[in-house]
Amino acid sequence: MTLQLGDTAPDFEADTTDGRIRFYDWLGDSWAVIFSHPKDFTPVCTTELGYMAKIKPEFDKRGVKIIGLSVDSVESHEKWKADIADTQGSEPTYPMIGDTDLSVSKLYGMLPAGAGNTSEGRTAMDNQTVRNVFVIGPDKKIKLILVYPMTTGRNFDEVLRVIDSMQLTAKHRVATPVNWTQGDDVIIVPSVSDDEAKTIHPDGWETLRPYLRIVSQPKD
């Protein structure tokens, strides 16, 4: 199964470090980040899980739930959490999915259907494609997919930046330009005519080209 932006995120049931969940019920009306790992006790993933624990309050402020996934058991995850706390200074307080039968990894297109049905005997290299970040909206649609190699740590500050952009542009008919961060100017989308823009942005905007109109970031 190949997932693309705009697809409905598949629902599933799974055991996690917070107990068994049905994904849609756990998600509710929130945004969510799913980030996956090829195996427990891997070095790059250890740093990622620790950093995500440190910045979880930033996701909480944005109404975004965090859930991790690794192709090992919940019992193994619990032991790994102690290592993460010891080496990174922060222990994950968000749930981590145990995917010993590979079902969620396959459901989300991170492993092929022929990968088998057990994590036993599989190495991190066998599971190297389980290195995705999915951002899912309250409408259960996939808003962002990032795929990282095992040797490159993820930039979760960038994930926050993208979430800021997506939440802003979901409320206002604007887009965000290159390297945008909170408070920067934004772009009026082409579907908004100049006449309509005068009502939405009474203080005016700068027209660089008819298709490129720069305006101050709307206030929520």
Contacts in CASP RR format, 6 or more apart in sequence:
PFRMAT RR
TARGET T0000
AUTHOR 0000-0000-0000
METHOD contacts of the structure
MODEL  1
MTLQLGDTAPDFEADTTDGRIRFYDWLGDSWAVIFSHPKDFTPVCTTELG
YMAKIKPEFDKRGVKIIGLSVDSVESHEKWKADIADTQGSEPTYPMIGDT
DLSVSKLYGMLPAGAGNTSEGRTAMDNQTVRNVFVIGPDKKIKLILVYPM
TTGRNFDEVLRVIDSMQLTAKHRVATPVNWTQGDDVIIVPSVSDDEAKTI
HPDGWETLRPYLRIVSQPKD
1 10 0 8 1.000
1 106 0 8 1.000
1 107 0 8 1.000
1 108 0 8 1.000
1 109 0 8 1.000
2 109 0 8 1.000
3 9 0 8 1.000
3 10 0 8 1.000
3 108 0 8 1.000
3 109 0 8 1.000
3 134 0 8 1.000
3 142 0 8 1.000
3 145 0 8 1.000
4 142 0 8 1.000
4 145 0 8 1.000
5 142 0 8 1.000
5 143 0 8 1.000
5 144 0 8 1.000
5 145 0 8 1.000
6 141 0 8 1.000
6 142 0 8 1.000
6 143 0 8 1.000
7 141 0 8 1.000
7 142 0 8 1.000
8 140 0 8 1.000
8 141 0 8 1.000
8 142 0 8 1.000
9 23 0 8 1.000
9 134 0 8 1.000
9 136 0 8 1.000
9 140 0 8 1.000
9 141 0 8 1.000
9 142 0 8 1.000
10 23 0 8 1.000
10 107 0 8 1.000
10 108 0 8 1.000
11 22 0 8 1.000
11 23 0 8 1.000
11 24 0 8 1.000
11 140 0 8 1.000
12 22 0 8 1.000
12 23 0 8 1.000
12 103 0 8 1.000
12 104 0 8 1.000
12 107 0 8 1.000
13 20 0 8 1.000
13 21 0 8 1.000
13 22 0 8 1.000
13 23 0 8 1.000
14 20 0 8 1.000
14 21 0 8 1.000
14 23 0 8 1.000
14 97 0 8 1.000
14 98 0 8 1.000
14 99 0 8 1.000
14 103 0 8 1.000
14 104 0 8 1.000
15 74 0 8 1.000
15 97 0 8 1.000
15 98 0 8 1.000
16 67 0 8 1.000
16 74 0 8 1.000
16 95 0 8 1.000
16 96 0 8 1.000
16 97 0 8 1.000
16 98 0 8 1.000
17 74 0 8 1.000
17 77 0 8 1.000
17 78 0 8 1.000
17 81 0 8 1.000
17 92 0 8 1.000
17 95 0 8 1.000
17 96 0 8 1.000
18 95 0 8 1.000
19 74 0 8 1.000
19 95 0 8 1.000
21 95 0 8 1.000
24 140 0 8 1.000
26 65 0 8 1.000
26 67 0 8 1.000
26 95 0 8 1.000
27 65 0 8 1.000
27 136 0 8 1.000
27 138 0 8 1.000
27 140 0 8 1.000
28 138 0 8 1.000
29 138 0 8 1.000
30 63 0 8 1.000
30 64 0 8 1.000
30 65 0 8 1.000
30 137 0 8 1.000
30 138 0 8 1.000
31 62 0 8 1.000
31 63 0 8 1.000
31 64 0 8 1.000
31 65 0 8 1.000
31 135 0 8 1.000
31 136 0 8 1.000
31 137 0 8 1.000
31 138 0 8 1.000
31 143 0 8 1.000
31 163 0 8 1.000
31 167 0 8 1.000
32 64 0 8 1.000
32 65 0 8 1.000
32 66 0 8 1.000
32 67 0 8 1.000
32 135 0 8 1.000
32 136 0 8 1.000
32 137 0 8 1.000
33 59 0 8 1.000
33 64 0 8 1.000
33 65 0 8 1.000
33 66 0 8 1.000
33 67 0 8 1.000
33 133 0 8 1.000
33 134 0 8 1.000
33 135 0 8 1.000
33 136 0 8 1.000
33 159 0 8 1.000
33 163 0 8 1.000
34 67 0 8 1.000
34 68 0 8 1.000
34 69 0 8 1.000
34 108 0 8 1.000
34 132 0 8 1.000
34 133 0 8 1.000
34 134 0 8 1.000
34 136 0 8 1.000
35 48 0 8 1.000
35 52 0 8 1.000
35 66 0 8 1.000
35 68 0 8 1.000
35 69 0 8 1.000
35 132 0 8 1.000
35 133 0 8 1.000
35 134 0 8 1.000
35 154 0 8 1.000
36 68 0 8 1.000
36 69 0 8 1.000
36 70 0 8 1.000
36 105 0 8 1.000
36 108 0 8 1.000
36 110 0 8 1.000
36 130 0 8 1.000
36 131 0 8 1.000
36 132 0 8 1.000
36 133 0 8 1.000
37 45 0 8 1.000
37 48 0 8 1.000
37 49 0 8 1.000
37 68 0 8 1.000
37 69 0 8 1.000
37 70 0 8 1.000
37 71 0 8 1.000
37 130 0 8 1.000
37 131 0 8 1.000
38 45 0 8 1.000
38 70 0 8 1.000
38 71 0 8 1.000
38 124 0 8 1.000
38 125 0 8 1.000
38 126 0 8 1.000
38 127 0 8 1.000
38 128 0 8 1.000
38 129 0 8 1.000
38 130 0 8 1.000
38 131 0 8 1.000
38 150 0 8 1.000
39 45 0 8 1.000
39 70 0 8 1.000
39 71 0 8 1.000
39 72 0 8 1.000
39 119 0 8 1.000
39 122 0 8 1.000
39 123 0 8 1.000
39 124 0 8 1.000
39 127 0 8 1.000
40 70 0 8 1.000
40 72 0 8 1.000
40 76 0 8 1.000
40 77 0 8 1.000
40 79 0 8 1.000
40 80 0 8 1.000
41 76 0 8 1.000
41 80 0 8 1.000
41 83 0 8 1.000
42 124 0 8 1.000
42 150 0 8 1.000
44 150 0 8 1.000
44 151 0 8 1.000
44 152 0 8 1.000
44 153 0 8 1.000
45 70 0 8 1.000
46 80 0 8 1.000
46 83 0 8 1.000
46 84 0 8 1.000
46 87 0 8 1.000
46 88 0 8 1.000
47 88 0 8 1.000
47 153 0 8 1.000
48 153 0 8 1.000
48 154 0 8 1.000
48 156 0 8 1.000
49 68 0 8 1.000
49 80 0 8 1.000
49 84 0 8 1.000
49 88 0 8 1.000
49 92 0 8 1.000
49 96 0 8 1.000
50 84 0 8 1.000
50 88 0 8 1.000
50 89 0 8 1.000
50 90 0 8 1.000
50 91 0 8 1.000
50 92 0 8 1.000
51 88 0 8 1.000
51 90 0 8 1.000
51 156 0 8 1.000
52 66 0 8 1.000
52 92 0 8 1.000
52 94 0 8 1.000
52 156 0 8 1.000
53 84 0 8 1.000
53 88 0 8 1.000
53 90 0 8 1.000
53 91 0 8 1.000
53 92 0 8 1.000
53 93 0 8 1.000
53 94 0 8 1.000
54 88 0 8 1.000
54 89 0 8 1.000
54 90 0 8 1.000
55 156 0 8 1.000
55 157 0 8 1.000
55 160 0 8 1.000
56 66 0 8 1.000
56 93 0 8 1.000
56 94 0 8 1.000
58 160 0 8 1.000
59 65 0 8 1.000
59 66 0 8 1.000
59 160 0 8 1.000
59 163 0 8 1.000
62 160 0 8 1.000
62 163 0 8 1.000
62 164 0 8 1.000
62 167 0 8 1.000
64 163 0 8 1.000
65 94 0 8 1.000
66 94 0 8 1.000
67 94 0 8 1.000
67 95 0 8 1.000
67 96 0 8 1.000
67 97 0 8 1.000
68 94 0 8 1.000
68 95 0 8 1.000
68 96 0 8 1.000
68 97 0 8 1.000
69 96 0 8 1.000
69 97 0 8 1.000
69 98 0 8 1.000
69 99 0 8 1.000
69 104 0 8 1.000
69 105 0 8 1.000
69 130 0 8 1.000
70 76 0 8 1.000
70 77 0 8 1.000
70 80 0 8 1.000
70 96 0 8 1.000
70 97 0 8 1.000
70 98 0 8 1.000
70 99 0 8 1.000
70 130 0 8 1.000
71 98 0 8 1.000
71 99 0 8 1.000
71 100 0 8 1.000
71 102 0 8 1.000
71 105 0 8 1.000
71 119 0 8 1.000
71 122 0 8 1.000
71 127 0 8 1.000
71 130 0 8 1.000
72 80 0 8 1.000
72 98 0 8 1.000
72 99 0 8 1.000
72 100 0 8 1.000
72 119 0 8 1.000
73 98 0 8 1.000
73 100 0 8 1.000
73 119 0 8 1.000
74 96 0 8 1.000
74 98 0 8 1.000
77 96 0 8 1.000
77 98 0 8 1.000
81 91 0 8 1.000
81 92 0 8 1.000
81 96 0 8 1.000
82 91 0 8 1.000
84 90 0 8 1.000
84 91 0 8 1.000
84 92 0 8 1.000
85 91 0 8 1.000
97 104 0 8 1.000
98 104 0 8 1.000
99 105 0 8 1.000
99 119 0 8 1.000
100 118 0 8 1.000
100 119 0 8 1.000
100 120 0 8 1.000
101 117 0 8 1.000
101 118 0 8 1.000
101 119 0 8 1.000
102 111 0 8 1.000
102 115 0 8 1.000
102 116 0 8 1.000
102 117 0 8 1.000
102 118 0 8 1.000
102 119 0 8 1.000
103 117 0 8 1.000
105 111 0 8 1.000
105 115 0 8 1.000
105 127 0 8 1.000
105 130 0 8 1.000
106 112 0 8 1.000
106 113 0 8 1.000
106 115 0 8 1.000
108 132 0 8 1.000
108 134 0 8 1.000
110 129 0 8 1.000
110 130 0 8 1.000
110 131 0 8 1.000
110 132 0 8 1.000
111 127 0 8 1.000
111 129 0 8 1.000
111 130 0 8 1.000
119 127 0 8 1.000
124 150 0 8 1.000
125 150 0 8 1.000
128 149 0 8 1.000
128 150 0 8 1.000
129 147 0 8 1.000
131 147 0 8 1.000
131 148 0 8 1.000
131 149 0 8 1.000
131 150 0 8 1.000
132 145 0 8 1.000
132 146 0 8 1.000
132 147 0 8 1.000
132 148 0 8 1.000
133 144 0 8 1.000
133 145 0 8 1.000
133 146 0 8 1.000
133 147 0 8 1.000
133 148 0 8 1.000
133 154 0 8 1.000
133 159 0 8 1.000
134 142 0 8 1.000
134 144 0 8 1.000
134 145 0 8 1.000
135 142 0 8 1.000
135 143 0 8 1.000
135 144 0 8 1.000
135 159 0 8 1.000
135 162 0 8 1.000
135 163 0 8 1.000
135 166 0 8 1.000
136 142 0 8 1.000
136 143 0 8 1.000
137 143 0 8 1.000
143 166 0 8 1.000
144 159 0 8 1.000
144 162 0 8 1.000
144 166 0 8 1.000
146 154 0 8 1.000
146 159 0 8 1.000
148 154 0 8 1.000
161 180 0 8 1.000
161 181 0 8 1.000
164 181 0 8 1.000
164 182 0 8 1.000
165 176 0 8 1.000
165 180 0 8 1.000
168 174 0 8 1.000
168 176 0 8 1.000
168 186 0 8 1.000
168 217 0 8 1.000
168 218 0 8 1.000
169 175 0 8 1.000
169 176 0 8 1.000
171 218 0 8 1.000
171 220 0 8 1.000
172 186 0 8 1.000
172 218 0 8 1.000
173 188 0 8 1.000
173 189 0 8 1.000
173 191 0 8 1.000
173 192 0 8 1.000
173 200 0 8 1.000
174 186 0 8 1.000
174 187 0 8 1.000
174 188 0 8 1.000
174 189 0 8 1.000
174 215 0 8 1.000
174 217 0 8 1.000
174 218 0 8 1.000
175 186 0 8 1.000
175 187 0 8 1.000
175 189 0 8 1.000
176 184 0 8 1.000
176 186 0 8 1.000
176 187 0 8 1.000
177 184 0 8 1.000
177 185 0 8 1.000
177 186 0 8 1.000
177 187 0 8 1.000
177 214 0 8 1.000
180 186 0 8 1.000
182 217 0 8 1.000
183 217 0 8 1.000
184 217 0 8 1.000
185 214 0 8 1.000
185 215 0 8 1.000
185 216 0 8 1.000
185 217 0 8 1.000
186 214 0 8 1.000
186 215 0 8 1.000
186 216 0 8 1.000
186 217 0 8 1.000
186 218 0 8 1.000
187 212 0 8 1.000
187 213 0 8 1.000
187 214 0 8 1.000
187 215 0 8 1.000
188 197 0 8 1.000
188 200 0 8 1.000
188 201 0 8 1.000
188 205 0 8 1.000
188 213 0 8 1.000
188 214 0 8 1.000
188 215 0 8 1.000
190 211 0 8 1.000
192 200 0 8 1.000
197 204 0 8 1.000
197 205 0 8 1.000
197 213 0 8 1.000
197 215 0 8 1.000
198 204 0 8 1.000
201 215 0 8 1.000
201 216 0 8 1.000
201 218 0 8 1.000
203 216 0 8 1.000
204 215 0 8 1.000
205 213 0 8 1.000
205 214 0 8 1.000
205 215 0 8 1.000
206 213 0 8 1.000
206 214 0 8 1.000
206 215 0 8 1.000
207 213 0 8 1.000
207 214 0 8 1.000
208 214 0 8 1.000
END
